[in-house]
Amino acid sequence: MELRPYPRPIPYGRQCIDDADIDLVVETLRSDFVAQGPQVQAFESELCEQTGVKYAVAVSSGTAALHLSCLGLGLGVGDLGLVPGITFAATANCLRYVGADVGFVDVDPLTGLVSAKSFSKRGKAFFPVSYSGAVPDLEGISKAAAGAGAFVIEDAAHSVGATYGSGSKSASCEHTDAAILSFHPVKHVCAGEGGAVLTNDKVLADRVRRLRTHGVEQGERWLYDQTELGFHYRMTDLQAALGRSQLAKLPDFVERRRVLASRYQEAFDEEPFEGRIRTAPIDAGSAVHLFVVHFANEQERAKAYDFFHQHNVRVQVHYLPVYRHRYYGDDGHEAMPGCEAFYATCLSLPLYPALGDEEQEFVIQCLKAFLLENEG
């Protein structure tokens, strides 16, 4: 079947900004605070309401949130943190920032998720990562961590708005010591950039709050005191205003993502997709951050990637196993079968709330055209 390129690029993910978002940012620009002020405090309170966690500390990025979580829990030289091989590099990098060692663990070859069995090594901290909107077995991982005397830090950058198990909320810290969020434009809530550390531990929250501002404690009148070495990891009121407006729409965003994912699933249950591509079952509680399809092998996935891009569909691969990056590969980390199988065949299709029905139909037709062109 002949298919012409779509008239404009269709990205795999993007922000969805409307007039309400713009109005609140403009209102903040006209206020007395544009750096850290009342919008940040309000955003933190609303994050607590949304996730059910006790404390939220807004910071400059998801990476900063990971870094401060490690610092706040006292991780450092001589400690080992266990990270899934399939994740963004920042999940591993945060351990190196504090001088700790990184160990990689395997994932399910279809879902990309870790399980309690993944964390069979002993470590000081476990980093279960949500993938594509789905949350791993945090309750089981928490039990494994308790037996190992390890902290659990949930990387929930893909799953704010998701539920798991018997209805627990992602980032609620019901089974973890801390959770981190990202507010990058392709995530569920866009703040331009930004992140947050969430926890039910007041001591940890207070320390993270101090560390995001150079390690400084405010004293009486003009006095302040730096009590430890911290960083400039603050979020601005402009970012928080956008984040607040976006957060209010999170339920609608997640529902639209689920509708789009269902349309993909229904289409791919029929010929010529059936038997040619595989998809992981979508849990009812998933926040559906990515929609990932798996091809027969790495060569077919590479051909599909090129075919989509030739037709203006900007699909992406999430992710090259972190231990394959030259920075980590030089340390001799071993390849893992689940991670390798996942990476070799995965491809992320466009999925975001503003994706139109016509655009999604083109993506489906594009995949259909590729499969028909490459039969046998």
N, C-alpha and C positions, 0 to 999 in steps of 0.2 A: 504494500500500500504506500502511495506517495504522500509525503507529509512535508509541508513547508514550515520553516522556523516560525515560532510564535513572534508577533510583531514587537514585543518588548521582553526583556529578561524576566523570567520567573525564578526568584531566589529560593533556596531551600528553607530559609527563615528570614523574618524581618520584623521590625517594630510595627505596631499599629497605633498611630497617634491621631487623635481627633481634637475637635475644638475645645472640649472640656479639659483635656490635657494642656493645651496651649494657654487657655484662659488662666488656669491655676499658676502656671509658670510666669505668665505676664503679671499676674497679681503679686507674686512673690518678688519679681523684679522691681515693682513699684513700692515694695514694703521697706522696712528699716533693715531687714536682714537678707543677704544673698549668700553669705557663707553659712557657717553652722549656727542654727537658731531654732525657732519654734517649729518649722516644718520638719526638721530632722526628728525632733522629739515626738511630734505627732505621727510621723511615719513609723517610728519604732513602736509606739503604742498600738498602731493599727496592724503591724506585723504580728504582734503578740495576740491580738484578737483573731486574726485570720488563722494562725497556726495553733493557738492554744498554749504556746510556750509562755514562761513567766518573764523572760528578759530578752530583749533584742537590742543589739548594738550595730547601728548603721556605719558602714565604712566605705572606703573609696573604690573597692572592687571585690569580686569574689576571691581573687588571689590574696588580697589583704586579709580577708576574713579567714582564709585557711592559715595564713602565716600567724595571725594573732591568736587563733585557736591553739596552735602548737605552742606558742609562747605562753599563753595564758595557763595551759595545763602543765607547763614546766618541762616540755620535751626539749632534749638537747643532745650534746655529744655523748655517744655511747648508747643512745636509745635507738630502737628499730621501729619504724612504722611500716605497716603492711597496706599496700595500695593495689587496686585492680590494674592489670596490664592494659585494659581498655578504659581509658579516661582521658581527659585533657591533662596536659603535662603539669599544670599548676597543682594538681592533687599530690603529685610526688615532690614537686619543687619546694613546697612549703616545709617539708622535712629537712631538705638541704639548707634552707634559709636559717634554720636554728641549729645546724650542725649535726642533725640526727641522720641515721642511715635509712635507706629505702629498700624494702623488700617487695617484690611484686607477686601477686596471687592471680590464679586463673579465674576465668568467667565461663558462664554457660555459652556454648558456641552459637546458640540461636538468639537468646535474649540479651547477651552481653552483661548479665548481672552476676554478682558474687552471691555466695551462700555461706552459711556457717562453716561448711566443710572447706571453703576456700581458705579460711583463716586457721589452718592447721599448724602453722609455725607459731612460735612464741614471739610476741612483740610487745612494745610498750603502748602502741596505739594502732587501732584498726580503722580503716577509712572505707566503709561501704559507700559506694557511689550509685546514686540513682541513674538509670540510663533510659533515655527516650521518654521519660515521664513516669516510668515504673520504679517502684521502690523495692530494694532487696529485702530479704528476711531479717529485718532489724532485731526482732525479738530473739531469733535464734543466734544471730551474730552477737547480741548483747550477752547471752548466756555463755557463748564461747569466750568472749572477752573477760567475763567475770572469772572464769576458770583459769585464764592466763594472767589475770591481774592487769589487764590492758584498758586504756581509755577507748571510747568509740566516738568518732567524729563523723557524722553523716554529711556527705557531700550531696546536698539536695538542690544543686543548681538546675537540674532538669525536672524537678518534681514538686515545686511549690503548688499547692492546690490539690495534690494527690492524697489518696488514703491507701492504707495497706492493712493486712491482717484482718482483725475484727472491727476495723473502722478507725484505727489510729491515723493521725494526720502526719504527713511528711513534715519534718522540721519541728515537730512538737517536742522533741527530745524525751519522749516517753520511754524510749529504750536506749538513749544515747547520752553522752556527756555534753555534746554540743552538736550543732548543725550549722552549715553555711549555705547562704543563698547568693546568687549572682543576679544583677539587674542590667546585664549586657543587652543590647537591642534585640538579639535573637531569642532571649529568654521570655518566660511568661509575663514578667513585669519588667518594663523598660524604664530605667532612670537615666539613660544616656550611657552611664557607667555606674558602678556602685555594687555593694554587696552588704551582707549582714552576718553577724555571729549571733546565733540563738542558743539559749541555754536555760535550764531551770536552776542553775547554781549561781547564787548571788555573788559569791566570792569570785568566780570566774568572770561573770559579767562586769563586775567592778574593775577587775584587772584589765580586761580587754578594753573597756572604756578609757582607762588611764593610758594604756599602751598606744591607742590610736592617736593620742595627743601628746606625743613625745615623752610619755611617762610622767606627766605633770599632774600634781594635785593642787587644786585651787585653795588658797588659804583665806584669811580674813582681809578685807579691804583690797589693797593692790597686790598682796603677797601671793606668790605661788611657789611650789617646790617640786623640782624634778626628783622623783624617788627611785626611778630606774630608767634605763635606756629604752625609749619608745620610738615611735615613728609618726610621721605626718600622714595618717590614713583616714582623715575625716571626710565625711560626705558633706556636700554643700546643701543649702536650703533649696537652691534651684533644682538639684537632682531629686531631693526628697519630695518636692512639690509634684514633680512629674511622676515619681514612684507612687505617691499617695493616690493620684488620680488613676493611675494604671491599676493599682491594687484593688480599688473599688470595683473594677471591671473583671477581676480575675475569674469569678465564677462563670461569667459569660464567655471569656476567652477560652477557658477549659472546655466548656460545653461545645463551642464551635470546633475546637480541635478534635473532640470526640466524634462529632458529626462527620468531619472530613475524613478521619481515620476509618470510620465505618463505611463510608463510600468507597474508599480504597479497598477495604477488605471484601466488600460485596463484589466489586469489579474483578478482583484477583481470584475469586473462587470459580471463575468461568474460564473457558478456553479463550485465547491461547496461553493464559497465565498459569492455570493449574498444572502443576507438575514441572513448570519451568522456573518459577521463583518460589521462595519460601518467606513467610512472615511469622513473627512471634505472635502468639495469642495476646490480645490486648486485655489486660485486667480491667475490670469495671472501675477500679479506683485510680487508674493511671491518669496523669495529667497530660499525657501524649505530647511530649516535647518534640520528638522526631518520629517520622514514619520510615522504618528501615525495611528494605527488601533484600533478600539474599539470592544470589545467582548460583549457577552450578559450580563455578570455579573462578579463580582470579582473572583469567584471561577474558571470560565472558563479562565479568564485572567491569573491566577496563574498557572493553568495547562499548558497553552500555553507557558508561560515564561519558565517553567521547560523543556518542550518538545524541545523548540528551543535550550536551553543551552545544553541539552543532545546530540544535533546534531551539536554542535560547532557553533551555531549562537547566538552571544552575544547581544540579544535584551535587552532593558532597559525600565524602567518606568520613565516618566517625567511629573509630580513630585508628591511626597507626599505633600499634602497641607502644607504650611509653618506653619500654626496655629496648625497643629497636632504634630509638633516637640516638644519634651519635654520642650525645652527652652521657647517656646512661649505658649505651652499648659498650662503651670503653671499659666499663666495670665488670664485664663478663656475665651479665644477667642471662639466665637461661630462657629460651623460648618456651611458651606454654601452649599446649594443644588447643585448649578452648579459645584462647585469645587469637592464636594464629588462624584457626578455622573461621572465627567471627570476622576478623579483619579481611581475610582473603575474599569474602563473598558479599560483604555488606555495602549498601548504598542508600543514602538518605534522600527521600523524595521531598519535594516542597510541602511544607505543612506550617501554617500560621493563620491566625484568625482572619486576616484580611485576604487570604487566598480565595479568589472568586470561584464559583462553580464552573464557569467556562474555562478558567485557567486550570483547575484540577482535571477537568475532562480532557484538556489537551495533554496534560502529563500522562494520563491513563492511555490515551491514544498513541502518545509517543513511545511508551513502553511496549504497547501492542505492536506498533510498527517495527520496533527493534526485534522483538521476538519472532515475528513472521519473516523478517529479512534474514534472521540467523537460525532458521530451523535446521535441525540436523547437524 
